[in-house]
């Protein structure tokens, strides 16, 4: 009986223990939820923007001038000048005379010109012309034209209308359509005419006129029988025109520097020393002689002025060669009379007036005739004055 009760009690105890264990498990507090991560550290406050550095405008000067100098070096040099934060060049390419006159009036600070100052124009007497580079005046025609080279004599005669058909030069039986720049005293035209005629303003037989060399080049590209003048730097890479050799010499950097190509010429920058921006102008002129400028010039087939020092000493030799090829030579006898030798023989040299008279009879329209006549008159008067002075001293 006792055993039975113990057994029942033990069973009851076990049952209660099990029930208690289940209940306790049900009532056990849930595991604490994982703690929320601490709030991320507050982002640092944005730094206040520093005030923008004011952009300082580069000092600016105005360049105006011909396409010859613009294309040879000025356009690219102006970009390099600004790139180096030295200043800004406002480019106004158009024509030689527009640039020179703009500088003279104060409308521009610096001009580009393919010719030196003209003694005939008062506007240019107060300006300084800085030689910067050597370029070549080149004769261009259509690539279809079979003519490849001209002599200086032929060029002289073409522009004097003594030769007017390509057939006379070994080409087609067609008229030579001579183009020229219309503007007075254009740099390229002036330089060519001074080399050939010793008069940069010489009238020539060129009825087809254009506003600048770029427009002239456009016409030559379309005109099979056209001929005109521009610069090597402008057309060395232009396949739509053909560059003619002169005296069998092709224009190039090498033939310019050596002086073997006869129609080489100077390119200038021009300015007034009393101009309002003269300091910056002078800085640009100096920059045009530096290494950056020379690299630009070489790219355009131009020779830096200081790269060909021998050309400076060859001036008389240069003109003597041209005169000889054309058939006119300037010398002087012991009395100072001008001796002009042509392909037809020697002019009279016994008296200055005889020389002028002979020139007048054979080449009345030549610019050289007037030069000889003026020289003869001046020398005759000087001789009379000297004789009179000598006679007076005897008394």
DAWOVEN-V771853 format. One record per residue. N is the residue number from 1. RES is the residue in one small letter. PSI is psi in degrees with one decimal (NA if undefined). D_FIRST is the distance of its C-alpha to the first C-alpha in Angstrom with 2 decimals. Layout:
# DAWOVEN-V771853
N/RES/PSI/D_FIRST  N/RES/PSI/D_FIRST
This chain:
# DAWOVEN-V771853
1/x/-46.9/0.00  2/x/-41.1/3.74  3/x/-37.5/5.27  4/x/-44.4/4.93  5/x/-41.3/6.21  6/x/-41.4/8.51  7/x/-43.0/9.65  8/x/-40.2/10.48  9/x/-43.1/12.12  10/x/-38.7/13.97  11/x/-42.9/15.13  12/x/-40.4/16.24  13/x/-43.1/17.96  14/x/-40.9/19.66  15/x/-42.6/20.80  16/x/-38.3/22.16  17/x/-41.1/23.79  18/x/-42.9/25.47  19/x/-42.6/26.60  20/x/-39.8/27.93  21/x/-42.2/29.74  22/x/-43.8/31.45  23/x/-40.4/32.48  24/x/-37.3/33.75  25/x/-38.1/35.72  26/x/-34.0/37.22  27/x/1.9/38.18  28/x/136.8/39.64  29/x/140.6/43.27  30/x/150.6/45.61  31/x/139.1/47.54  32/x/133.5/50.69  33/x/142.3/53.63  34/x/137.2/56.10  35/x/138.9/58.59  36/x/137.4/61.82  37/x/148.9/64.56  38/x/144.2/66.87  39/x/136.3/69.81  40/x/146.7/72.59  41/x/136.2/75.21  42/x/133.8/77.83  43/x/140.5/80.79  44/x/144.3/83.74  45/x/137.0/86.25  46/x/133.9/89.07  47/x/141.3/92.12  48/x/136.4/95.04  49/x/133.1/97.74  50/x/146.3/100.71  51/x/136.0/103.84  52/x/138.5/105.59  53/x/122.9/108.50  54/x/136.2/111.56  55/x/119.5/113.42  56/x/120.2/116.86  57/x/136.6/119.45  58/x/145.0/121.63  59/x/139.6/125.28  60/x/141.7/127.13  61/x/157.5/130.65  62/x/124.9/132.45  63/x/131.2/134.02  64/x/141.1/136.48  65/x/-162.5/138.71  66/x/162.5/139.57  67/x/-25.3/137.27  68/x/-51.7/138.84  69/x/-34.0/137.32  70/x/-47.4/134.13  71/x/-27.9/133.30  72/x/-40.8/134.60  73/x/-27.8/132.36  74/x/-44.3/131.95  75/x/-48.4/129.18  76/x/-34.1/126.85  77/x/-35.5/127.90  78/x/-39.0/127.07  79/x/-41.1/123.51  80/x/-37.2/123.17  81/x/-43.7/124.64  82/x/-37.6/122.00  83/x/-36.0/119.21  84/x/11.9/120.05  85/x/28.9/119.88  86/x/-23.6/123.54  87/x/172.4/124.52  88/x/134.4/124.82  89/x/115.4/127.89  90/x/114.0/128.53  91/x/130.6/130.29  92/x/69.5/133.13  93/x/134.2/134.85  94/x/-72.4/137.90  95/x/164.3/141.38  96/x/-53.8/143.42  97/x/-34.8/145.60  98/x/-36.7/142.75  99/x/-47.3/140.94  100/x/-44.5/143.99  101/x/-33.8/145.05  102/x/-39.5/141.54  103/x/-41.2/141.50  104/x/-38.9/145.03  105/x/-11.9/144.09  106/x/2.4/140.77  107/x/-20.9/138.64  108/x/161.3/137.13  109/x/-30.1/136.62  110/x/143.2/137.43  111/x/156.0/139.18  112/x/131.9/139.07  113/x/138.8/142.40  114/x/22.0/143.79  115/x/159.9/147.19  116/x/-177.6/148.68  117/x/144.8/150.19  118/x/125.1/153.16  119/x/-13.6/156.19  120/x/-12.8/157.32  121/x/122.2/154.50  122/x/-26.3/154.38  123/x/-21.9/150.66  124/x/-6.9/149.98  125/x/-26.4/152.15  126/x/14.5/149.59  127/x/154.4/146.76  128/x/128.3/145.63  129/x/116.4/144.97  130/x/114.2/142.53  131/x/127.9/142.79  132/x/-36.2/139.28  133/x/165.5/139.54  134/x/129.9/141.80  135/x/-179.3/141.42  136/x/132.9/143.67  137/x/124.4/145.57  138/x/149.6/145.00  139/x/126.4/146.77  140/x/152.4/144.46  141/x/-173.1/145.03  142/x/146.1/143.09  143/x/-19.7/141.24  144/x/-14.5/143.29  145/x/126.2/146.52  146/x/-16.1/147.86  147/x/132.7/149.71  148/x/-18.2/147.88  149/x/147.6/150.22  150/x/152.0/153.06  151/x/163.1/155.68  152/x/-37.7/156.45  153/x/-42.4/159.85  154/x/-41.0/158.27  155/x/-44.7/155.95  156/x/-46.9/158.93  157/x/-31.1/160.85  158/x/-46.3/157.95  159/x/-11.9/157.52  160/x/6.9/161.29  161/x/21.4/161.31  162/x/-23.8/163.52  163/x/125.5/160.82  164/x/2.0/159.11  165/x/137.5/157.95  166/x/-23.8/155.19  167/x/-32.6/157.59  168/x/-11.7/159.61  169/x/8.4/156.54  170/x/11.8/155.60  171/x/-157.1/153.33  172/x/161.1/153.57  173/x/81.4/156.61  174/x/148.7/155.02  175/x/147.2/155.70  176/x/113.7/153.87  177/x/96.6/151.79  178/x/120.3/151.73  179/x/152.8/148.92  180/x/163.4/148.91  181/x/132.7/147.02  182/x/-31.1/148.81  183/x/140.5/148.04  184/x/138.8/150.91  185/x/37.6/150.63  186/x/142.7/147.42  187/x/-47.6/146.22  188/x/-46.9/146.21  189/x/-42.9/149.48  190/x/-46.3/151.15  191/x/-44.2/150.16  192/x/-47.4/151.40  193/x/-31.7/154.68  194/x/-39.4/155.30  195/x/-41.6/154.78  196/x/-41.0/157.07  197/x/-6.2/159.62  198/x/24.0/159.25  199/x/106.2/158.65  200/x/-19.4/155.10  201/x/18.8/156.34  202/x/133.3/158.66  203/x/137.8/159.02  204/x/166.7/158.00  205/x/81.7/157.99  206/x/85.1/154.35  207/x/-17.8/154.25  208/x/107.0/150.52  209/x/143.0/148.82  210/x/159.3/145.14  211/x/-29.7/143.31  212/x/177.1/141.76  213/x/-28.5/141.21  214/x/-44.1/137.88  215/x/-36.5/139.58  216/x/-44.2/142.43  217/x/-38.1/139.99  218/x/-40.3/138.40  219/x/-44.0/141.82  220/x/-37.2/142.75  221/x/-26.3/139.54  222/x/-7.3/140.68  223/x/104.6/144.41  224/x/-28.8/145.54  225/x/21.9/148.94  226/x/161.3/147.90  227/x/139.2/148.39  228/x/-178.3/147.35  229/x/140.9/146.31  230/x/-157.3/142.98  231/x/155.3/141.25  232/x/-42.9/139.48  233/x/-24.0/136.33  234/x/-31.3/136.19  235/x/9.7/136.47  236/x/-27.7/135.64  237/x/9.7/132.50  238/x/105.5/133.91  239/x/-7.0/134.28  240/x/-5.7/135.99  241/x/161.5/139.20  242/x/127.8/141.30  243/x/125.0/142.60  244/x/144.2/146.12  245/x/158.0/147.35  246/x/126.4/150.45  247/x/33.1/153.10  248/x/3.4/150.62  249/x/122.8/148.01  250/x/138.4/144.60  251/x/135.7/143.14  252/x/170.9/140.10  253/x/-40.6/138.67  254/x/-43.4/140.48  255/x/-21.2/143.85  256/x/-51.6/143.64  257/x/-34.1/142.89  258/x/-15.7/145.68  259/x/7.8/148.15  260/x/-30.9/148.99  261/x/120.7/147.97  262/x/-20.3/150.91  263/x/46.7/149.35  264/x/153.4/146.86  265/x/165.5/146.54  266/x/150.8/144.69  267/x/140.0/141.87  268/x/155.6/141.76  269/x/142.2/139.70  270/x/141.0/141.88  271/x/163.7/141.32  272/x/133.0/143.06  273/x/-19.2/142.74  274/x/16.0/142.67  275/x/152.7/139.88  276/x/-26.0/137.06  277/x/35.5/134.44  278/x/-34.7/136.65  279/x/-45.8/134.15  280/x/-34.3/131.56  281/x/-46.1/134.35  282/x/-34.2/135.45  283/x/-40.4/131.89  284/x/-38.8/131.71  285/x/-43.2/135.10  286/x/-37.8/133.89  287/x/-32.0/130.67  288/x/-8.2/132.89  289/x/2.0/134.19  290/x/178.6/130.78  291/x/-36.1/128.71  292/x/-41.6/126.70  293/x/-43.0/129.94  294/x/-37.2/131.43  295/x/-40.4/128.37  296/x/-43.8/128.72  297/x/-43.1/132.43  298/x/-38.1/131.93  299/x/-31.9/129.48  300/x/17.1/132.24  301/x/27.4/134.99  302/x/148.5/136.62  303/x/127.0/138.03  304/x/145.8/137.33  305/x/-40.4/140.55  306/x/-5.9/140.09  307/x/-14.5/139.13  308/x/66.0/142.71  309/x/-25.3/144.99  310/x/-28.4/147.78  311/x/-28.0/148.24  312/x/-26.4/149.41  313/x/-2.5/152.33  314/x/13.9/153.30  315/x/-51.4/154.38  316/x/-40.9/158.10  317/x/-38.5/157.48  318/x/-51.5/155.14  319/x/-34.5/157.74  320/x/-39.8/160.53  321/x/-46.8/158.61  322/x/-46.0/158.01  323/x/-41.7/161.67  324/x/-39.7/162.83  325/x/-35.9/160.69  326/x/-32.0/161.89  327/x/17.3/165.43  328/x/132.1/166.09  329/x/132.1/166.25  330/x/119.8/166.75  331/x/-172.3/168.72  332/x/143.4/171.55  333/x/-177.0/174.94  334/x/-22.4/176.54  335/x/-3.8/177.91  336/x/-0.5/174.49  337/x/141.6/175.30  338/x/132.1/172.38  339/x/122.2/172.70  340/x/113.6/170.84  341/x/130.5/170.81  342/x/176.3/169.72  343/x/-14.5/169.40  344/x/-0.8/172.92  345/x/-175.3/174.49  346/x/141.4/175.27  347/x/159.0/176.11  348/x/140.1/179.24  349/x/0.7/178.58  350/x/-23.2/182.02  351/x/145.7/181.23  352/x/-35.4/178.09  353/x/-31.3/179.64  354/x/-39.9/180.52  355/x/-46.7/176.87  356/x/-38.8/175.80  357/x/-42.8/178.55  358/x/-41.1/177.50  359/x/-40.5/173.87  360/x/-37.8/174.93  361/x/-33.9/176.88  362/x/-32.2/174.22  363/x/67.4/170.92  364/x/-26.5/171.71  365/x/0.1/168.14  366/x/137.5/166.50  367/x/-26.2/164.75  368/x/-30.6/166.33  369/x/-46.0/169.78  370/x/-37.2/169.25  371/x/-43.5/167.83  372/x/-40.6/170.89  373/x/-43.9/173.22  374/x/-42.3/171.59  375/x/-40.7/171.66  376/x/-44.2/175.31  377/x/-43.2/176.28  378/x/-42.4/174.50  379/x/-35.7/176.01  380/x/-43.2/179.50  381/x/-38.8/179.28  382/x/-39.2/178.00  383/x/-40.5/180.93  384/x/-41.7/183.40  385/x/-40.3/181.90  386/x/-40.4/182.06  387/x/-41.5/185.66  388/x/-40.1/186.63  389/x/-39.6/184.92  390/x/-39.9/186.83  391/x/-39.0/190.13  392/x/-34.4/189.52  393/x/-19.8/188.81  394/x/-22.7/192.19  395/x/NA/194.07
